[in-house]
Amino acid sequence: MPDTTSADLGPREVLARYQQAMLDKCADDLADRYAVDAVHEFPFFFPGMPERY
């Protein structure tokens, strides 16, 4: 994909790229969808697993 940052894209394009990264199982592309200071929270987690990254 082009080197366009998520800040330059509309919400639908950001979501489409996130979905494609998930389908491609590409951790690098998926990580590129997040801001540097992003927090990912998991409302349903397994014991011993962090609920927040």
mmCIF entry with sequence, helices, sheets and N, C-alpha, C, O atoms, coordinates in Angstrom:
data_MODEL
# 
_entry.id   MODEL 
# 
_entity.id                         1 
_entity.type                       polymer 
_entity.pdbx_number_of_molecules   1 
# 
_entity_poly.entity_id                      1 
_entity_poly.type                           'polypeptide(L)' 
_entity_poly.nstd_linkage                   no 
_entity_poly.nstd_monomer                   no 
_entity_poly.pdbx_seq_one_letter_code       MPDTTSADLGPREVLARYQQAMLDKCADDLADRYAVDAVHEFPFFFPGMPERY 
_entity_poly.pdbx_seq_one_letter_code_can   MPDTTSADLGPREVLARYQQAMLDKCADDLADRYAVDAVHEFPFFFPGMPERY 
_entity_poly.pdbx_strand_id                 A 
# 
loop_
_entity_poly_seq.entity_id 
_entity_poly_seq.num 
_entity_poly_seq.mon_id 
_entity_poly_seq.hetero 
1 1  MET n 
1 2  PRO n 
1 3  ASP n 
1 4  THR n 
1 5  THR n 
1 6  SER n 
1 7  ALA n 
1 8  ASP n 
1 9  LEU n 
1 10 GLY n 
1 11 PRO n 
1 12 ARG n 
1 13 GLU n 
1 14 VAL n 
1 15 LEU n 
1 16 ALA n 
1 17 ARG n 
1 18 TYR n 
1 19 GLN n 
1 20 GLN n 
1 21 ALA n 
1 22 MET n 
1 23 LEU n 
1 24 ASP n 
1 25 LYS n 
1 26 CYS n 
1 27 ALA n 
1 28 ASP n 
1 29 ASP n 
1 30 LEU n 
1 31 ALA n 
1 32 ASP n 
1 33 ARG n 
1 34 TYR n 
1 35 ALA n 
1 36 VAL n 
1 37 ASP n 
1 38 ALA n 
1 39 VAL n 
1 40 HIS n 
1 41 GLU n 
1 42 PHE n 
1 43 PRO n 
1 44 PHE n 
1 45 PHE n 
1 46 PHE n 
1 47 PRO n 
1 48 GLY n 
1 49 MET n 
1 50 PRO n 
1 51 GLU n 
1 52 ARG n 
1 53 TYR n 
# 
_struct_asym.id          A 
_struct_asym.entity_id   1 
# 
loop_
_struct_conf.conf_type_id 
_struct_conf.id 
_struct_conf.pdbx_PDB_helix_id 
_struct_conf.beg_label_comp_id 
_struct_conf.beg_label_asym_id 
_struct_conf.beg_label_seq_id 
_struct_conf.pdbx_beg_PDB_ins_code 
_struct_conf.end_label_comp_id 
_struct_conf.end_label_asym_id 
_struct_conf.end_label_seq_id 
_struct_conf.pdbx_end_PDB_ins_code 
_struct_conf.beg_auth_comp_id 
_struct_conf.beg_auth_asym_id 
_struct_conf.beg_auth_seq_id 
_struct_conf.end_auth_comp_id 
_struct_conf.end_auth_asym_id 
_struct_conf.end_auth_seq_id 
_struct_conf.pdbx_PDB_helix_class 
_struct_conf.details 
_struct_conf.pdbx_PDB_helix_length 
HELX_P HELX_P1 AA1 SER A 6  ? ASP A 8  ? SER A 6  ASP A 8  5 ? 3  
HELX_P HELX_P2 AA2 PRO A 11 ? ASP A 24 ? PRO A 11 ASP A 24 1 ? 14 
HELX_P HELX_P3 AA3 ALA A 27 ? ASP A 32 ? ALA A 27 ASP A 32 1 ? 6  
# 
_struct_conf_type.id          HELX_P 
_struct_conf_type.criteria    ? 
_struct_conf_type.reference   ? 
# 
loop_
_atom_site.group_PDB 
_atom_site.id 
_atom_site.type_symbol 
_atom_site.label_atom_id 
_atom_site.label_alt_id 
_atom_site.label_comp_id 
_atom_site.label_asym_id 
_atom_site.label_entity_id 
_atom_site.label_seq_id 
_atom_site.pdbx_PDB_ins_code 
_atom_site.Cartn_x 
_atom_site.Cartn_y 
_atom_site.Cartn_z 
_atom_site.occupancy 
_atom_site.B_iso_or_equiv 
_atom_site.pdbx_formal_charge 
_atom_site.auth_seq_id 
_atom_site.auth_comp_id 
_atom_site.auth_asym_id 
_atom_site.auth_atom_id 
_atom_site.pdbx_PDB_model_num 
ATOM 1   N N  . MET A 1 1  ? 0.834   -1.179  0.000  1.00 0.00 ? 1  MET A N  1 
ATOM 2   C CA . MET A 1 1  ? 0.000   0.000   0.000  1.00 0.00 ? 1  MET A CA 1 
ATOM 3   C C  . MET A 1 1  ? 0.882   1.246   0.000  1.00 0.00 ? 1  MET A C  1 
ATOM 4   O O  . MET A 1 1  ? 2.041   1.187   0.409  1.00 0.00 ? 1  MET A O  1 
ATOM 5   N N  . PRO A 1 2  ? 0.336   2.367   -0.456 1.00 0.00 ? 2  PRO A N  1 
ATOM 6   C CA . PRO A 1 2  ? 1.114   3.596   -0.475 1.00 0.00 ? 2  PRO A CA 1 
ATOM 7   C C  . PRO A 1 2  ? 1.496   4.033   0.924  1.00 0.00 ? 2  PRO A C  1 
ATOM 8   O O  . PRO A 1 2  ? 0.932   3.553   1.908  1.00 0.00 ? 2  PRO A O  1 
ATOM 9   N N  . ASP A 1 3  ? 2.455   4.945   1.013  1.00 0.00 ? 3  ASP A N  1 
ATOM 10  C CA . ASP A 1 3  ? 2.938   5.431   2.299  1.00 0.00 ? 3  ASP A CA 1 
ATOM 11  C C  . ASP A 1 3  ? 2.053   6.529   2.875  1.00 0.00 ? 3  ASP A C  1 
ATOM 12  O O  . ASP A 1 3  ? 2.559   7.423   3.554  1.00 0.00 ? 3  ASP A O  1 
ATOM 13  N N  . THR A 1 4  ? 0.770   6.488   2.627  1.00 0.00 ? 4  THR A N  1 
ATOM 14  C CA . THR A 1 4  ? -0.153  7.465   3.160  1.00 0.00 ? 4  THR A CA 1 
ATOM 15  C C  . THR A 1 4  ? -0.412  7.144   4.625  1.00 0.00 ? 4  THR A C  1 
ATOM 16  O O  . THR A 1 4  ? -0.660  5.988   4.970  1.00 0.00 ? 4  THR A O  1 
ATOM 17  N N  . THR A 1 5  ? -0.358  8.146   5.487  1.00 0.00 ? 5  THR A N  1 
ATOM 18  C CA . THR A 1 5  ? -0.624  7.899   6.897  1.00 0.00 ? 5  THR A CA 1 
ATOM 19  C C  . THR A 1 5  ? -2.124  7.873   7.137  1.00 0.00 ? 5  THR A C  1 
ATOM 20  O O  . THR A 1 5  ? -2.898  8.417   6.349  1.00 0.00 ? 5  THR A O  1 
ATOM 21  N N  . SER A 1 6  ? -2.529  7.240   8.229  1.00 0.00 ? 6  SER A N  1 
ATOM 22  C CA . SER A 1 6  ? -3.943  7.160   8.570  1.00 0.00 ? 6  SER A CA 1 
ATOM 23  C C  . SER A 1 6  ? -4.548  8.546   8.755  1.00 0.00 ? 6  SER A C  1 
ATOM 24  O O  . SER A 1 6  ? -5.736  8.739   8.501  1.00 0.00 ? 6  SER A O  1 
ATOM 25  N N  . ALA A 1 7  ? -3.741  9.517   9.198  1.00 0.00 ? 7  ALA A N  1 
ATOM 26  C CA . ALA A 1 7  ? -4.234  10.877  9.399  1.00 0.00 ? 7  ALA A CA 1 
ATOM 27  C C  . ALA A 1 7  ? -4.673  11.509  8.078  1.00 0.00 ? 7  ALA A C  1 
ATOM 28  O O  . ALA A 1 7  ? -5.488  12.432  8.077  1.00 0.00 ? 7  ALA A O  1 
ATOM 29  N N  . ASP A 1 8  ? -4.144  11.024  6.960  1.00 0.00 ? 8  ASP A N  1 
ATOM 30  C CA . ASP A 1 8  ? -4.483  11.569  5.652  1.00 0.00 ? 8  ASP A CA 1 
ATOM 31  C C  . ASP A 1 8  ? -5.699  10.884  5.032  1.00 0.00 ? 8  ASP A C  1 
ATOM 32  O O  . ASP A 1 8  ? -6.157  11.294  3.966  1.00 0.00 ? 8  ASP A O  1 
ATOM 33  N N  . LEU A 1 9  ? -6.225  9.849   5.683  1.00 0.00 ? 9  LEU A N  1 
ATOM 34  C CA . LEU A 1 9  ? -7.301  9.051   5.128  1.00 0.00 ? 9  LEU A CA 1 
ATOM 35  C C  . LEU A 1 9  ? -8.615  9.298   5.857  1.00 0.00 ? 9  LEU A C  1 
ATOM 36  O O  . LEU A 1 9  ? -8.637  9.748   7.003  1.00 0.00 ? 9  LEU A O  1 
ATOM 37  N N  . GLY A 1 10 ? -9.706  8.994   5.168  1.00 0.00 ? 10 GLY A N  1 
ATOM 38  C CA . GLY A 1 10 ? -11.011 9.053   5.814  1.00 0.00 ? 10 GLY A CA 1 
ATOM 39  C C  . GLY A 1 10 ? -11.245 7.789   6.632  1.00 0.00 ? 10 GLY A C  1 
ATOM 40  O O  . GLY A 1 10 ? -10.515 6.809   6.483  1.00 0.00 ? 10 GLY A O  1 
ATOM 41  N N  . PRO A 1 11 ? -12.259 7.803   7.493  1.00 0.00 ? 11 PRO A N  1 
ATOM 42  C CA . PRO A 1 11 ? -12.515 6.659   8.368  1.00 0.00 ? 11 PRO A CA 1 
ATOM 43  C C  . PRO A 1 11 ? -12.772 5.352   7.618  1.00 0.00 ? 11 PRO A C  1 
ATOM 44  O O  . PRO A 1 11 ? -12.331 4.293   8.064  1.00 0.00 ? 11 PRO A O  1 
ATOM 45  N N  . ARG A 1 12 ? -13.471 5.409   6.498  1.00 0.00 ? 12 ARG A N  1 
ATOM 46  C CA . ARG A 1 12 ? -13.754 4.174   5.743  1.00 0.00 ? 12 ARG A CA 1 
ATOM 47  C C  . ARG A 1 12 ? -12.485 3.554   5.179  1.00 0.00 ? 12 ARG A C  1 
ATOM 48  O O  . ARG A 1 12 ? -12.324 2.333   5.185  1.00 0.00 ? 12 ARG A O  1 
ATOM 49  N N  . GLU A 1 13 ? -11.585 4.403   4.693  1.00 0.00 ? 13 GLU A N  1 
ATOM 50  C CA . GLU A 1 13 ? -10.324 3.888   4.134  1.00 0.00 ? 13 GLU A CA 1 
ATOM 51  C C  . GLU A 1 13 ? -9.446  3.315   5.246  1.00 0.00 ? 13 GLU A C  1 
ATOM 52  O O  . GLU A 1 13 ? -8.801  2.284   5.055  1.00 0.00 ? 13 GLU A O  1 
ATOM 53  N N  . VAL A 1 14 ? -9.415  3.977   6.408  1.00 0.00 ? 14 VAL A N  1 
ATOM 54  C CA . VAL A 1 14 ? -8.650  3.448   7.542  1.00 0.00 ? 14 VAL A CA 1 
ATOM 55  C C  . VAL A 1 14 ? -9.185  2.076   7.921  1.00 0.00 ? 14 VAL A C  1 
ATOM 56  O O  . VAL A 1 14 ? -8.408  1.139   8.104  1.00 0.00 ? 14 VAL A O  1 
ATOM 57  N N  . LEU A 1 15 ? -10.507 1.946   8.041  1.00 0.00 ? 15 LEU A N  1 
ATOM 58  C CA . LEU A 1 15 ? -11.117 0.666   8.393  1.00 0.00 ? 15 LEU A CA 1 
ATOM 59  C C  . LEU A 1 15 ? -10.859 -0.390  7.322  1.00 0.00 ? 15 LEU A C  1 
ATOM 60  O O  . LEU A 1 15 ? -10.586 -1.545  7.649  1.00 0.00 ? 15 LEU A O  1 
ATOM 61  N N  . ALA A 1 16 ? -10.941 -0.010  6.052  1.00 0.00 ? 16 ALA A N  1 
ATOM 62  C CA . ALA A 1 16 ? -10.677 -0.953  4.962  1.00 0.00 ? 16 ALA A CA 1 
ATOM 63  C C  . ALA A 1 16 ? -9.239  -1.462  5.019  1.00 0.00 ? 16 ALA A C  1 
ATOM 64  O O  . ALA A 1 16 ? -8.998  -2.648  4.796  1.00 0.00 ? 16 ALA A O  1 
ATOM 65  N N  . ARG A 1 17 ? -8.291  -0.590  5.311  1.00 0.00 ? 17 ARG A N  1 
ATOM 66  C CA . ARG A 1 17 ? -6.887  -1.012  5.396  1.00 0.00 ? 17 ARG A CA 1 
ATOM 67  C C  . ARG A 1 17 ? -6.642  -1.883  6.623  1.00 0.00 ? 17 ARG A C  1 
ATOM 68  O O  . ARG A 1 17 ? -5.856  -2.829  6.566  1.00 0.00 ? 17 ARG A O  1 
ATOM 69  N N  . TYR A 1 18 ? -7.309  -1.571  7.728  1.00 0.00 ? 18 TYR A N  1 
ATOM 70  C CA . TYR A 1 18 ? -7.203  -2.401  8.936  1.00 0.00 ? 18 TYR A CA 1 
ATOM 71  C C  . TYR A 1 18 ? -7.752  -3.798  8.640  1.00 0.00 ? 18 TYR A C  1 
ATOM 72  O O  . TYR A 1 18 ? -7.129  -4.805  8.977  1.00 0.00 ? 18 TYR A O  1 
ATOM 73  N N  . GLN A 1 19 ? -8.916  -3.843  8.010  1.00 0.00 ? 19 GLN A N  1 
ATOM 74  C CA . GLN A 1 19 ? -9.534  -5.130  7.669  1.00 0.00 ? 19 GLN A CA 1 
ATOM 75  C C  . GLN A 1 19 ? -8.635  -5.926  6.724  1.00 0.00 ? 19 GLN A C  1 
ATOM 76  O O  . GLN A 1 19 ? -8.478  -7.134  6.902  1.00 0.00 ? 19 GLN A O  1 
ATOM 77  N N  . GLN A 1 20 ? -8.049  -5.279  5.735  1.00 0.00 ? 20 GLN A N  1 
ATOM 78  C CA . GLN A 1 20 ? -7.189  -5.987  4.791  1.00 0.00 ? 20 GLN A CA 1 
ATOM 79  C C  . GLN A 1 20 ? -5.943  -6.524  5.492  1.00 0.00 ? 20 GLN A C  1 
ATOM 80  O O  . GLN A 1 20 ? -5.497  -7.635  5.204  1.00 0.00 ? 20 GLN A O  1 
ATOM 81  N N  . ALA A 1 21 ? -5.384  -5.741  6.406  1.00 0.00 ? 21 ALA A N  1 
ATOM 82  C CA . ALA A 1 21 ? -4.218  -6.204  7.166  1.00 0.00 ? 21 ALA A CA 1 
ATOM 83  C C  . ALA A 1 21 ? -4.572  -7.444  7.986  1.00 0.00 ? 21 ALA A C  1 
ATOM 84  O O  . ALA A 1 21 ? -3.771  -8.373  8.090  1.00 0.00 ? 21 ALA A O  1 
ATOM 85  N N  . MET A 1 22 ? -5.766  -7.456  8.565  1.00 0.00 ? 22 MET A N  1 
ATOM 86  C CA . MET A 1 22 ? -6.219  -8.628  9.326  1.00 0.00 ? 22 MET A CA 1 
ATOM 87  C C  . MET A 1 22 ? -6.379  -9.831  8.398  1.00 0.00 ? 22 MET A C  1 
ATOM 88  O O  . MET A 1 22 ? -5.942  -10.934 8.730  1.00 0.00 ? 22 MET A O  1 
ATOM 89  N N  . LEU A 1 23 ? -6.996  -9.625  7.250  1.00 0.00 ? 23 LEU A N  1 
ATOM 90  C CA . LEU A 1 23 ? -7.203  -10.725 6.294  1.00 0.00 ? 23 LEU A CA 1 
ATOM 91  C C  . LEU A 1 23 ? -5.874  -11.261 5.775  1.00 0.00 ? 23 LEU A C  1 
ATOM 92  O O  . LEU A 1 23 ? -5.719  -12.463 5.561  1.00 0.00 ? 23 LEU A O  1 
ATOM 93  N N  . ASP A 1 24 ? -4.914  -10.354 5.574  1.00 0.00 ? 24 ASP A N  1 
ATOM 94  C CA . ASP A 1 24 ? -3.594  -10.748 5.070  1.00 0.00 ? 24 ASP A CA 1 
ATOM 95  C C  . ASP A 1 24 ? -2.707  -11.328 6.181  1.00 0.00 ? 24 ASP A C  1 
ATOM 96  O O  . ASP A 1 24 ? -1.642  -11.885 5.912  1.00 0.00 ? 24 ASP A O  1 
ATOM 97  N N  . LYS A 1 25 ? -3.165  -11.187 7.431  1.00 0.00 ? 25 LYS A N  1 
ATOM 98  C CA . LYS A 1 25 ? -2.383  -11.619 8.599  1.00 0.00 ? 25 LYS A CA 1 
ATOM 99  C C  . LYS A 1 25 ? -0.990  -10.986 8.570  1.00 0.00 ? 25 LYS A C  1 
ATOM 100 O O  . LYS A 1 25 ? 0.021   -11.645 8.810  1.00 0.00 ? 25 LYS A O  1 
ATOM 101 N N  . CYS A 1 26 ? -0.975  -9.690  8.270  1.00 0.00 ? 26 CYS A N  1 
ATOM 102 C CA . CYS A 1 26 ? 0.275   -8.938  8.158  1.00 0.00 ? 26 CYS A CA 1 
ATOM 103 C C  . CYS A 1 26 ? 0.425   -8.019  9.371  1.00 0.00 ? 26 CYS A C  1 
ATOM 104 O O  . CYS A 1 26 ? -0.199  -6.960  9.439  1.00 0.00 ? 26 CYS A O  1 
ATOM 105 N N  . ALA A 1 27 ? 1.250   -8.432  10.316 1.00 0.00 ? 27 ALA A N  1 
ATOM 106 C CA . ALA A 1 27 ? 1.438   -7.668  11.550 1.00 0.00 ? 27 ALA A CA 1 
ATOM 107 C C  . ALA A 1 27 ? 1.993   -6.273  11.274 1.00 0.00 ? 27 ALA A C  1 
ATOM 108 O O  . ALA A 1 27 ? 1.616   -5.319  11.955 1.00 0.00 ? 27 ALA A O  1 
ATOM 109 N N  . ASP A 1 28 ? 2.872   -6.138  10.299 1.00 0.00 ? 28 ASP A N  1 
ATOM 110 C CA . ASP A 1 28 ? 3.450   -4.822  9.994  1.00 0.00 ? 28 ASP A CA 1 
ATOM 111 C C  . ASP A 1 28 ? 2.383   -3.859  9.482  1.00 0.00 ? 28 ASP A C  1 
ATOM 112 O O  . ASP A 1 28 ? 2.317   -2.713  9.926  1.00 0.00 ? 28 ASP A O  1 
ATOM 113 N N  . ASP A 1 29 ? 1.550   -4.318  8.552  1.00 0.00 ? 29 ASP A N  1 
ATOM 114 C CA . ASP A 1 29 ? 0.482   -3.455  8.035  1.00 0.00 ? 29 ASP A CA 1 
ATOM 115 C C  . ASP A 1 29 ? -0.525  -3.133  9.128  1.00 0.00 ? 29 ASP A C  1 
ATOM 116 O O  . ASP A 1 29 ? -1.033  -2.014  9.196  1.00 0.00 ? 29 ASP A O  1 
ATOM 117 N N  . LEU A 1 30 ? -0.816  -4.101  9.981  1.00 0.00 ? 30 LEU A N  1 
ATOM 118 C CA . LEU A 1 30 ? -1.748  -3.871  11.079 1.00 0.00 ? 30 LEU A CA 1 
ATOM 119 C C  . LEU A 1 30 ? -1.173  -2.833  12.042 1.00 0.00 ? 30 LEU A C  1 
ATOM 120 O O  . LEU A 1 30 ? -1.885  -1.919  12.459 1.00 0.00 ? 30 LEU A O  1 
ATOM 121 N N  . ALA A 1 31 ? 0.087   -2.960  12.393 1.00 0.00 ? 31 ALA A N  1 
ATOM 122 C CA . ALA A 1 31 ? 0.726   -2.001  13.296 1.00 0.00 ? 31 ALA A CA 1 
ATOM 123 C C  . ALA A 1 31 ? 0.731   -0.596  12.700 1.00 0.00 ? 31 ALA A C  1 
ATOM 124 O O  . ALA A 1 31 ? 0.643   0.390   13.433 1.00 0.00 ? 31 ALA A O  1 
ATOM 125 N N  . ASP A 1 32 ? 0.831   -0.502  11.389 1.00 0.00 ? 32 ASP A N  1 
ATOM 126 C CA . ASP A 1 32 ? 0.830   0.801   10.726 1.00 0.00 ? 32 ASP A CA 1 
ATOM 127 C C  . ASP A 1 32 ? -0.511  1.523   10.843 1.00 0.00 ? 32 ASP A C  1 
ATOM 128 O O  . ASP A 1 32 ? -0.581  2.730   10.612 1.00 0.00 ? 32 ASP A O  1 
ATOM 129 N N  . ARG A 1 33 ? -1.550  0.819   11.191 1.00 0.00 ? 33 ARG A N  1 
ATOM 130 C CA . ARG A 1 33 ? -2.875  1.427   11.327 1.00 0.00 ? 33 ARG A CA 1 
ATOM 131 C C  . ARG A 1 33 ? -3.024  2.151   12.657 1.00 0.00 ? 33 ARG A C  1 
ATOM 132 O O  . ARG A 1 33 ? -3.962  2.929   12.828 1.00 0.00 ? 33 ARG A O  1 
ATOM 133 N N  . TYR A 1 34 ? -2.120  1.912   13.602 1.00 0.00 ? 34 TYR A N  1 
ATOM 134 C CA . TYR A 1 34 ? -2.217  2.491   14.934 1.00 0.00 ? 34 TYR A CA 1 
ATOM 135 C C  . TYR A 1 34 ? -1.351  3.743   15.066 1.00 0.00 ? 34 TYR A C  1 
ATOM 136 O O  . TYR A 1 34 ? -0.292  3.848   14.446 1.00 0.00 ? 34 TYR A O  1 
ATOM 137 N N  . ALA A 1 35 ? -1.813  4.685   15.879 1.00 0.00 ? 35 ALA A N  1 
ATOM 138 C CA . ALA A 1 35 ? -1.015  5.849   16.230 1.00 0.00 ? 35 ALA A CA 1 
ATOM 139 C C  . ALA A 1 35 ? 0.101   5.404   17.171 1.00 0.00 ? 35 ALA A C  1 
ATOM 140 O O  . ALA A 1 35 ? -0.003  4.358   17.812 1.00 0.00 ? 35 ALA A O  1 
ATOM 141 N N  . VAL A 1 36 ? 1.151   6.185   17.253 1.00 0.00 ? 36 VAL A N  1 
ATOM 142 C CA . VAL A 1 36 ? 2.296   5.855   18.101 1.00 0.00 ? 36 VAL A CA 1 
ATOM 143 C C  . VAL A 1 36 ? 1.863   5.719   19.561 1.00 0.00 ? 36 VAL A C  1 
ATOM 144 O O  . VAL A 1 36 ? 2.394   4.874   20.281 1.00 0.00 ? 36 VAL A O  1 
ATOM 145 N N  . ASP A 1 37 ? 0.920   6.528   20.002 1.00 0.00 ? 37 ASP A N  1 
ATOM 146 C CA . ASP A 1 37 ? 0.487   6.508   21.400 1.00 0.00 ? 37 ASP A CA 1 
ATOM 147 C C  . ASP A 1 37 ? -0.847  5.770   21.595 1.00 0.00 ? 37 ASP A C  1 
ATOM 148 O O  . ASP A 1 37 ? -1.549  6.010   22.577 1.00 0.00 ? 37 ASP A O  1 
ATOM 149 N N  . ALA A 1 38 ? -1.189  4.886   20.675 1.00 0.00 ? 38 ALA A N  1 
ATOM 150 C CA . ALA A 1 38 ? -2.454  4.152   20.748 1.00 0.00 ? 38 ALA A CA 1 
ATOM 151 C C  . ALA A 1 38 ? -2.481  3.208   21.947 1.00 0.00 ? 38 ALA A C  1 
ATOM 152 O O  . ALA A 1 38 ? -1.449  2.710   22.396 1.00 0.00 ? 38 ALA A O  1 
ATOM 153 N N  . VAL A 1 39 ? -3.682  2.981   22.447 1.00 0.00 ? 39 VAL A N  1 
ATOM 154 C CA . VAL A 1 39 ? -3.917  2.008   23.513 1.00 0.00 ? 39 VAL A CA 1 
ATOM 155 C C  . VAL A 1 39 ? -4.999  1.066   23.012 1.00 0.00 ? 39 VAL A C  1 
ATOM 156 O O  . VAL A 1 39 ? -6.053  1.505   22.552 1.00 0.00 ? 39 VAL A O  1 
ATOM 157 N N  . HIS A 1 40 ? -4.733  -0.222  23.102 1.00 0.00 ? 40 HIS A N  1 
ATOM 158 C CA . HIS A 1 40 ? -5.702  -1.228  22.669 1.00 0.00 ? 40 HIS A CA 1 
ATOM 159 C C  . HIS A 1 40 ? -6.207  -1.918  23.925 1.00 0.00 ? 40 HIS A C  1 
ATOM 160 O O  . HIS A 1 40 ? -5.436  -2.538  24.657 1.00 0.00 ? 40 HIS A O  1 
ATOM 161 N N  . GLU A 1 41 ? -7.509  -1.808  24.168 1.00 0.00 ? 41 GLU A N  1 
ATOM 162 C CA . GLU A 1 41 ? -8.099  -2.404  25.356 1.00 0.00 ? 41 GLU A CA 1 
ATOM 163 C C  . GLU A 1 41 ? -8.957  -3.598  24.970 1.00 0.00 ? 41 GLU A C  1 
ATOM 164 O O  . GLU A 1 41 ? -9.628  -3.588  23.938 1.00 0.00 ? 41 GLU A O  1 
ATOM 165 N N  . PHE A 1 42 ? -8.928  -4.621  25.805 1.00 0.00 ? 42 PHE A N  1 
ATOM 166 C CA . PHE A 1 42 ? -9.681  -5.850  25.570 1.00 0.00 ? 42 PHE A CA 1 
ATOM 167 C C  . PHE A 1 42 ? -10.705 -6.033  26.692 1.00 0.00 ? 42 PHE A C  1 
ATOM 168 O O  . PHE A 1 42 ? -10.321 -6.367  27.813 1.00 0.00 ? 42 PHE A O  1 
ATOM 169 N N  . PRO A 1 43 ? -11.983 -5.827  26.425 1.00 0.00 ? 43 PRO A N  1 
ATOM 170 C CA . PRO A 1 43 ? -12.975 -5.958  27.482 1.00 0.00 ? 43 PRO A CA 1 
ATOM 171 C C  . PRO A 1 43 ? -13.169 -7.406  27.943 1.00 0.00 ? 43 PRO A C  1 
ATOM 172 O O  . PRO A 1 43 ? -13.601 -7.645  29.070 1.00 0.00 ? 43 PRO A O  1 
ATOM 173 N N  . PHE A 1 44 ? -12.855 -8.358  27.087 1.00 0.00 ? 44 PHE A N  1 
ATOM 174 C CA . PHE A 1 44 ? -12.973 -9.765  27.430 1.00 0.00 ? 44 PHE A CA 1 
ATOM 175 C C  . PHE A 1 44 ? -11.594 -10.388 27.288 1.00 0.00 ? 44 PHE A C  1 
ATOM 176 O O  . PHE A 1 44 ? -11.090 -10.542 26.175 1.00 0.00 ? 44 PHE A O  1 
ATOM 177 N N  . PHE A 1 45 ? -10.990 -10.742 28.398 1.00 0.00 ? 45 PHE A N  1 
ATOM 178 C CA . PHE A 1 45 ? -9.640  -11.275 28.352 1.00 0.00 ? 45 PHE A CA 1 
ATOM 179 C C  . PHE A 1 45 ? -9.559  -12.551 29.186 1.00 0.00 ? 45 PHE A C  1 
ATOM 180 O O  . PHE A 1 45 ? -10.439 -12.842 29.995 1.00 0.00 ? 45 PHE A O  1 
ATOM 181 N N  . PHE A 1 46 ? -8.511  -13.283 28.974 1.00 0.00 ? 46 PHE A N  1 
ATOM 182 C CA . PHE A 1 46 ? -8.268  -14.522 29.707 1.00 0.00 ? 46 PHE A CA 1 
ATOM 183 C C  . PHE A 1 46 ? -7.474  -14.222 30.977 1.00 0.00 ? 46 PHE A C  1 
ATOM 184 O O  . PHE A 1 46 ? -6.654  -13.304 30.987 1.00 0.00 ? 46 PHE A O  1 
ATOM 185 N N  . PRO A 1 47 ? -7.707  -14.981 32.045 1.00 0.00 ? 47 PRO A N  1 
ATOM 186 C CA . PRO A 1 47 ? -6.914  -14.781 33.260 1.00 0.00 ? 47 PRO A CA 1 
ATOM 187 C C  . PRO A 1 47 ? -5.417  -14.861 32.948 1.00 0.00 ? 47 PRO A C  1 
ATOM 188 O O  . PRO A 1 47 ? -4.962  -15.739 32.215 1.00 0.00 ? 47 PRO A O  1 
ATOM 189 N N  . GLY A 1 48 ? -4.677  -13.929 33.519 1.00 0.00 ? 48 GLY A N  1 
ATOM 190 C CA . GLY A 1 48 ? -3.233  -13.889 33.299 1.00 0.00 ? 48 GLY A CA 1 
ATOM 191 C C  . GLY A 1 48 ? -2.829  -13.054 32.104 1.00 0.00 ? 48 GLY A C  1 
ATOM 192 O O  . GLY A 1 48 ? -1.643  -12.778 31.927 1.00 0.00 ? 48 GLY A O  1 
ATOM 193 N N  . MET A 1 49 ? -3.763  -12.649 31.292 1.00 0.00 ? 49 MET A N  1 
ATOM 194 C CA . MET A 1 49 ? -3.470  -11.831 30.108 1.00 0.00 ? 49 MET A CA 1 
ATOM 195 C C  . MET A 1 49 ? -3.736  -10.362 30.449 1.00 0.00 ? 49 MET A C  1 
ATOM 196 O O  . MET A 1 49 ? -4.676  -10.064 31.185 1.00 0.00 ? 49 MET A O  1 
ATOM 197 N N  . PRO A 1 50 ? -2.924  -9.448  29.926 1.00 0.00 ? 50 PRO A N  1 
ATOM 198 C CA . PRO A 1 50 ? -3.203  -8.034  30.193 1.00 0.00 ? 50 PRO A CA 1 
ATOM 199 C C  . PRO A 1 50 ? -4.491  -7.623  29.489 1.00 0.00 ? 50 PRO A C  1 
ATOM 200 O O  . PRO A 1 50 ? -4.788  -8.108  28.397 1.00 0.00 ? 50 PRO A O  1 
ATOM 201 N N  . GLU A 1 51 ? -5.247  -6.742  30.106 1.00 0.00 ? 51 GLU A N  1 
ATOM 202 C CA . GLU A 1 51 ? -6.461  -6.271  29.463 1.00 0.00 ? 51 GLU A CA 1 
ATOM 203 C C  . GLU A 1 51 ? -6.216  -5.015  28.638 1.00 0.00 ? 51 GLU A C  1 
ATOM 204 O O  . GLU A 1 51 ? -7.123  -4.487  27.995 1.00 0.00 ? 51 GLU A O  1 
ATOM 205 N N  . ARG A 1 52 ? -4.974  -4.551  28.670 1.00 0.00 ? 52 ARG A N  1 
ATOM 206 C CA . ARG A 1 52 ? -4.641  -3.320  27.946 1.00 0.00 ? 52 ARG A CA 1 
ATOM 207 C C  . ARG A 1 52 ? -3.215  -3.387  27.427 1.00 0.00 ? 52 ARG A C  1 
ATOM 208 O O  . ARG A 1 52 ? -2.305  -3.771  28.161 1.00 0.00 ? 52 ARG A O  1 
ATOM 209 N N  . TYR A 1 53 ? -3.012  -3.020  26.176 1.00 0.00 ? 53 TYR A N  1 
ATOM 210 C CA . TYR A 1 53 ? -1.672  -2.931  25.574 1.00 0.00 ? 53 TYR A CA 1 
ATOM 211 C C  . TYR A 1 53 ? -1.396  -1.499  25.220 1.00 0.00 ? 53 TYR A C  1 
ATOM 212 O O  . TYR A 1 53 ? -0.324  -1.188  24.699 1.00 0.00 ? 53 TYR A O  1 
# 
